[in-house]
Amino acid sequence: MAAGMSVEQPLWRALTAYRVLTMGYALALYAHAYGEYVHPLGAGAYLAVLAVWTLATVRRVSGAERCTPLFLAVELAVGLAGILLTPVVDTQARIDAGGPTLPSIWTAGAVLGFAIKKGWRWAAGASLLVGAANVAATGGFAQDTVHDVLLVCIASIAIGYVVEVARASERTLARALRIEAATRERERLARDIHDSVLQVLAMVQRRGTAIGGEAAELGRLAGEQEAALRTLVSSGVVPEAPASRAAGNRAPVPPAAVPPQGRGGEGGEVCDVRALLSAYAGSRVSFAEPGAPVPLPSAAAGELAAAVGAALDNVRRHARGPSGEEAQAWILLEDEPDAVVVTVRDDGPGIPPGRLEDAEAEGRMGVALSIRGRLRDLGGSAELLSVPGQGTEVELRVPKDDQHNR
């Protein structure tokens, strides 16, 4: 695991501080009991080596990459050597009375290093070596010795276990983020495919059937490919391919620049939503807009306009007026303090209950992806209200919050 992971890195910093502080503590104990040692110079020589080693290797325990298992093994050997040297330089009376070993609690740093680096099993093994060295130095199982060894063992095992659980959680989170990113990319590509390839195939199928002859066979093949592609879009990963607007599909004009009074984020271009939506106006589509510019970041405005286009495509393809002609549609653009709201309404027959769910199950993802998916990616929402016989109304809301629209 990389040294910069959020859970593990603070533990390495804590271990770095622990080694330095416990080194100072061991030196303080030596200075306090200097006159009680049998060989004070020998004890001082070891502690000098300990201090040099600790200070010279401070950077080695600043992260997992530098703190290798070999380094930890040498670190543990330095601590064990100090424990085994204690009966040589100290008096037996002080040892029997529970006096500290030369490295004192500094040795636990190596054990904790194994816990962070390799997990609780390695920490348990290092703890057993420290315990065996303490028993050999004291000549028996003194109460203080057993207490200290158990404390180090339990603490290191607990820390090692927590680190292993944290690593597993981070791997799970990273995998979930990758899946979410892949899903969002699949939905984005599916929207582009729905807006282009699927509509071209559907148009070829309808025109071929109407013309007849060889064109009917071409239309049949286009229909089969449309069904297969819809199945792939709704259930599998869509291969990336250049998306182009279908012929005859109403596409918004390029974003028109407006004065930098809108909110486009840092360095983001801003466009007037009115200019995009006015391209949809026609004999069957009425457009009502505010008198002032309605600025949005270009990317967000483009996605909003594409969602409006998808809603109008549904009107053109599925909604028919009482005389059989294409239903009349109305677009209303509103600039609210915290959001831009677009309402698309038609006077068609409405959507029967359960029709959207059935369409999504069949792989027809126009509403699910081209409309709701786009608005969800912008941090907004798409609400659809349809009453059979009274038409359909789609309300698209895009927040002006920069963090959603950058």
Salt bridges, closest charged atoms under 4 A:
GLU8 OE2 - ARG167 NH2 3.26
GLU36 OE1 - ARG94 NH1 3.22
GLU75 OE2 - ARG19 NE 2.62
ASP90 OD1 - ARG94 NE 2.84
ASP148 OD1 - HIS147 ND1 3.48
GLU164 OE2 - ARG121 NH1 3.94
GLU180 OE2 - ARG184 NE 3.70
GLU185 OE2 - ARG188 NH2 2.51
GLU187 OE1 - ARG376 NH2 2.29
ASP192 OD2 - ARG188 NH1 3.40
ASP192 OD1 - ARG374 NH2 3.89
ASP195 OD1 - HIS194 ND1 3.46
ASP195 OD2 - ARG245 NH1 3.79
ASP195 OD2 - ARG374 NH2 2.75
GLU217 OE2 - ARG220 NH2 2.45
GLU224 OE2 - ARG220 NH1 2.37
GLU226 OE2 - ARG230 NH2 2.89
ASP272 OD2 - ARG274 NE 2.90
GLU289 OE1 - ARG274 NE 3.71
GLU303 OE1 - ARG191 NH2 3.76
GLU303 OE1 - ARG374 NE 3.40
ASP313 OD1 - ARG316 NH2 3.04
GLU326 OE2 - ARG250 NH2 3.51
ASP335 OD1 - LYS400 NZ 2.48
GLU336 OE1 - ARG397 NH1 2.78
GLU362 OE1 - ARG364 NE 3.81
ASP377 OD1 - ARG184 NH1 2.56
ASP377 OD2 - ARG191 NH2 2.99
GLU395 OE2 - ARG397 NH2 3.96
ASP402 OD1 - ARG263 NE 3.48
